[in-house]
């Protein structure tokens, strides 16, 4: 099952942060991951505060995501990011949303 690494970060040194990006991307690919969203426009729909930067990385398994985050390869890129940004990073295990029971009254697109 796919697993996602999601970050909500605030960049404190944009120039240094940019040096982190190609290093991190190379390590993500080596562990079978891919960035599915990051650095784009954010529309806050609910709650607060407004995040500055969000990224979402998909890995094929939880094990692959954990091996990537704990790897020596990523450690060097992580140290650069931590010197140029702060925030929170989450690991979220995917689930089969389609297996959820239907919600009464929810438009299913029929009609």
Backbone as numpy.savetxt, mean C-alpha at the origin, in Angstrom:
# Nx Ny Nz CAx CAy CAz Cx Cy Cz
-4.15 -16.11 -1.43 -5.00 -14.93 -1.43 -4.12 -13.69 -1.43
-4.48 -12.72 -2.21 -3.70 -11.48 -2.28 -3.65 -10.78 -0.93
-2.54 -10.11 -0.70 -2.34 -9.32 0.51 -1.85 -7.95 0.09
-2.25 -6.93 0.83 -1.94 -5.56 0.47 -1.13 -4.88 1.56
-0.14 -4.13 1.15 0.60 -3.26 2.04 0.12 -1.85 1.72
-0.44 -1.19 2.70 -1.03 0.13 2.51 -0.31 1.11 3.42
0.12 2.22 2.84 0.81 3.23 3.61 0.08 4.55 3.57
0.09 5.24 4.68 -0.45 6.60 4.84 0.71 7.40 5.40
1.39 8.15 4.53 2.63 8.80 4.95 2.62 10.30 4.65
3.46 11.00 5.40 3.68 12.43 5.20 5.16 12.59 4.85
5.41 13.20 3.73 6.78 13.37 3.26 7.36 14.63 3.88
8.53 14.50 4.51 9.19 15.65 5.14 10.37 16.16 4.33
10.91 15.32 3.44 12.03 15.71 2.58 11.79 15.11 1.19
11.09 15.86 0.31 10.73 15.32 -1.01 11.92 14.85 -1.85
13.02 15.56 -1.81 14.18 15.17 -2.63 14.74 13.83 -2.19
14.88 13.63 -0.90 15.39 12.35 -0.39 14.35 11.25 -0.63
13.07 11.57 -0.44 12.03 10.58 -0.66 12.08 10.04 -2.09
12.31 10.92 -3.05 12.35 10.49 -4.45 13.48 9.50 -4.72
14.56 9.55 -3.94 15.63 8.58 -4.13 15.22 7.20 -3.63
14.25 7.16 -2.74 13.74 5.90 -2.19 12.89 5.14 -3.20
12.15 5.84 -4.03 11.13 5.23 -4.89 11.70 4.16 -5.82
12.71 4.44 -6.65 13.19 3.38 -7.55 13.77 2.18 -6.80
14.40 2.42 -5.67 14.94 1.31 -4.86 13.80 0.43 -4.36
12.78 1.05 -3.83 11.64 0.29 -3.29 10.92 -0.47 -4.40
10.70 0.16 -5.54 10.00 -0.50 -6.65 10.74 -1.75 -7.11
12.05 -1.68 -7.18 12.84 -2.84 -7.60 12.67 -4.00 -6.62
12.64 -3.70 -5.34 12.50 -4.78 -4.35 11.09 -5.37 -4.35
10.10 -4.53 -4.56 8.71 -5.00 -4.61 8.56 -6.03 -5.72
9.08 -5.74 -6.89 8.98 -6.65 -8.03 9.66 -7.98 -7.74
10.79 -7.95 -7.07 11.52 -9.19 -6.76 10.73 -10.13 -5.86
9.79 -9.61 -5.10 8.99 -10.44 -4.22 7.59 -10.69 -4.77
7.41 -10.41 -6.06 6.14 -10.70 -6.72 5.06 -9.66 -6.50
5.44 -8.50 -5.99 4.45 -7.45 -5.72 4.33 -6.47 -6.86
3.30 -5.66 -6.76 3.11 -4.57 -7.72 2.37 -3.43 -7.03
2.76 -2.22 -7.36 2.09 -1.05 -6.80 0.81 -0.86 -7.61
-0.33 -0.87 -6.91 -1.59 -0.69 -7.61 -2.15 0.72 -7.45
-1.63 1.48 -6.51 -2.01 2.88 -6.35 -0.94 3.58 -5.53
-0.68 4.82 -5.85 0.28 5.56 -5.06 0.58 6.93 -5.66
0.53 7.91 -4.81 0.93 9.25 -5.22 -0.12 10.02 -6.00
-1.26 9.40 -6.28 -2.31 10.08 -7.02 -3.17 10.96 -6.13
-4.12 11.61 -6.77 -5.05 12.49 -6.06 -5.89 11.68 -5.08
-6.13 12.25 -3.92 -6.95 11.61 -2.88 -8.18 12.47 -2.66
-9.34 11.85 -2.70 -10.58 12.52 -2.32 -11.03 11.89 -1.02
-10.99 12.64 0.06 -11.42 12.13 1.36 -12.94 12.10 1.38
-13.50 10.92 1.51 -14.96 10.76 1.51 -15.57 10.77 2.90
-14.76 10.43 3.90 -15.30 10.34 5.26 -14.17 10.43 6.27
-14.44 11.04 7.40 -13.47 11.09 8.49 -12.36 12.09 8.24
-11.34 12.00 9.03 -10.22 12.91 8.90 -9.09 12.45 9.79
-7.95 13.00 9.70 -7.56 14.09 8.81 -7.29 13.60 7.38
-7.15 14.55 6.48 -6.86 14.25 5.09 -5.45 13.68 4.98
-5.30 12.49 4.41 -3.95 11.95 4.23 -3.19 12.72 3.17
-1.88 12.79 3.31 -1.05 13.48 2.32 -0.73 12.57 1.14
-0.31 11.34 1.45 0.09 10.40 0.41 -0.29 8.99 0.85
-0.93 8.26 -0.05 -1.32 6.88 0.19 -0.67 6.02 -0.88
-0.21 4.84 -0.48 0.22 3.87 -1.49 -0.37 2.51 -1.14
-0.63 1.73 -2.19 -1.15 0.38 -2.03 -0.31 -0.55 -2.89
0.25 -1.57 -2.26 1.07 -2.55 -2.95 0.39 -3.91 -2.79
0.22 -4.62 -3.89 -0.39 -5.94 -3.85 0.69 -7.02 -3.96
0.59 -8.02 -3.10 1.46 -9.19 -3.15 0.58 -10.42 -3.31
1.11 -11.48 -3.90 0.28 -12.67 -4.11 -0.11 -13.38 -2.82
0.71 -13.25 -1.78 0.42 -13.92 -0.51 0.89 -13.05 0.65
0.39 -13.36 1.83 0.84 -12.67 3.04 2.31 -12.96 3.28
2.73 -14.19 3.05 4.12 -14.57 3.24 5.04 -13.73 2.35
4.67 -13.54 1.09 5.49 -12.74 0.17 5.59 -11.30 0.67
4.49 -10.74 1.15 4.50 -9.36 1.65 5.40 -9.23 2.88
5.30 -10.18 3.78 6.13 -10.13 4.99 7.60 -10.35 4.67
7.89 -11.28 3.73 9.28 -11.51 3.34 9.86 -10.26 2.70
9.07 -9.56 1.86 9.53 -8.31 1.24 9.84 -7.27 2.32
8.89 -7.03 3.21 9.07 -5.96 4.20 10.26 -6.23 5.12
10.50 -7.49 5.43 11.60 -7.84 6.32 12.92 -8.14 5.61
12.95 -8.00 4.30 14.13 -8.39 3.53 15.28 -7.38 3.66
16.49 -7.89 3.52 17.66 -7.03 3.48 17.60 -6.08 2.30
17.05 -6.57 1.17 16.96 -5.73 -0.04 16.12 -4.49 0.22
14.97 -4.68 0.88 14.10 -3.54 1.14 14.61 -2.68 2.28
15.34 -3.25 3.22 15.80 -2.52 4.41 16.51 -1.21 4.04
17.39 -1.24 3.02 18.12 -0.03 2.63 17.15 1.04 2.12
16.17 0.63 1.31 15.18 1.59 0.80 14.31 2.12 1.94
13.95 1.25 2.86 13.14 1.65 4.01 13.85 2.69 4.85
15.12 2.51 5.09 15.88 3.48 5.88 15.84 4.87 5.24
15.93 4.91 3.91 15.85 6.19 3.21 14.46 6.79 3.39
13.42 5.96 3.20 12.05 6.48 3.37 11.82 7.00 4.77
12.28 6.27 5.77 12.08 6.70 7.15 12.81 8.00 7.48
13.88 8.30 6.73 14.59 9.56 6.95 13.90 10.73 6.25
12.96 10.42 5.34 12.34 11.47 4.53 10.82 11.53 4.68
10.25 10.63 5.48 8.80 10.61 5.64 8.44 9.87 6.93
7.23 10.11 7.40 6.73 9.37 8.55 5.26 9.06 8.32
4.75 8.13 9.04 3.36 7.76 8.88 3.10 6.35 9.36
2.12 5.70 8.73 1.72 4.35 9.13 1.69 3.46 7.89
2.05 2.19 8.10 2.01 1.20 7.03 1.30 -0.03 7.58
0.34 -0.54 6.82 -0.49 -1.67 7.25 -0.32 -2.84 6.30
-0.49 -4.04 6.82 -0.58 -5.24 6.00 -2.03 -5.72 6.12
-2.70 -5.85 4.98 -4.12 -6.22 4.98 -4.27 -7.48 4.14
-4.74 -8.55 4.77 -4.97 -9.78 4.04 -6.27 -9.65 3.25
-6.22 -10.06 1.99 -7.40 -10.00 1.14 -8.43 -11.03 1.57
-9.65 -10.83 1.13 -10.72 -11.78 1.40 -11.66 -11.78 0.21
-12.43 -12.83 0.10 -13.38 -12.95 -0.99 -14.64 -12.14 -0.67
-14.68 -10.92 -1.12 -15.84 -10.07 -0.87 -17.08 -10.66 -1.54
-16.91 -11.28 -2.71 -18.05 -11.84 -3.43 -18.72 -12.96 -2.65
-18.04 -13.53 -1.65 -18.62 -14.59 -0.84 -19.55 -14.04 0.24
-19.59 -12.73 0.40 -20.45 -12.13 1.42 -21.91 -12.26 0.99
-22.81 -12.45 1.95 -24.23 -12.56 1.60 -24.74 -11.23 1.05
-25.69 -11.26 0.12 -26.25 -10.02 -0.42 -26.94 -9.19 0.65
-26.92 -7.90 0.48 -27.57 -6.98 1.42 -28.94 -6.64 0.88
-29.97 -6.86 1.66 -31.34 -6.58 1.24 -31.51 -5.12 0.87
-32.14 -4.88 -0.27 -32.41 -3.52 -0.70 -31.28 -2.86 -1.47
-30.14 -3.53 -1.58 -29.02 -2.97 -2.32 -29.24 -3.19 -3.80
-29.12 -2.16 -4.60 -29.31 -2.27 -6.04 -28.26 -3.18 -6.63
-28.69 -4.23 -7.29 -27.75 -5.19 -7.89 -27.52 -4.90 -9.37
-28.05 -3.81 -9.85 -27.85 -3.46 -11.26 -28.88 -4.04 -12.19
-29.83 -4.81 -11.66 -30.90 -5.39 -12.50 -32.05 -4.41 -12.58
-32.70 -4.45 -13.73 -33.93 -3.66 -13.82 -33.84 -2.61 -14.75
